[in-house]
């Protein structure tokens, strides 16, 4: 990797991949990990709270993790 990554930079890259490739956030993170030779386990420190929440919502929709109760607003 040639540039220093921060949470903001990496999360912007994730959102750009989601937008450009019309893929899920999980797929975008894995794509960037592969592209930048980062272990997916180590990428957690580069994700903003918003991206983590979107990944969690995707995982719940796919029944990878239990759904949490939400209030109807």
WOZIJO-V483572 format. One record per run of one state. SS is the DSSP state (a for helix, b for strand, c for the rest). FROM is the first residue (numbers start at 0). TO is the last residue. If there is no record, write none. Layout:
SS,FROM,TO ; SS,FROM,TO
This chain:
c,0,5 ; a,6,20 ; c,21,23 ; a,24,35 ; c,36,38 ; a,39,45 ; c,46,47 ; a,48,60 ; c,61,72
